């Protein structure tokens, strides 16, 4: 008898730079890294570093020039289709 592999569970946390890229908030991971390093990204009010682990419920604040947008992490997944990327977060303000 062949053993059944357990169903893949959604990740419980993910690196900040990878989440920004997978969710398509920022298009490239290298740009997400640079944004984190230059203090353009905050996680729950604290400066976000690229390797910081985020989880569902965290609030991300991303600054684009003079504009600032807040996102709530709704789900975390290693890879999603382009059409489903916006389902990973909710815009708070």
Secondary structure, 3 states (H helix, E strand, C coil): CCCCCCCCCCCCEEEHHHHHHHCCCCCCHHHHHHHHHCCCEEECCEECCCCCEEECCCEEEEEECCEEEEEEECCCCCCCCHHHHHHHEEECC
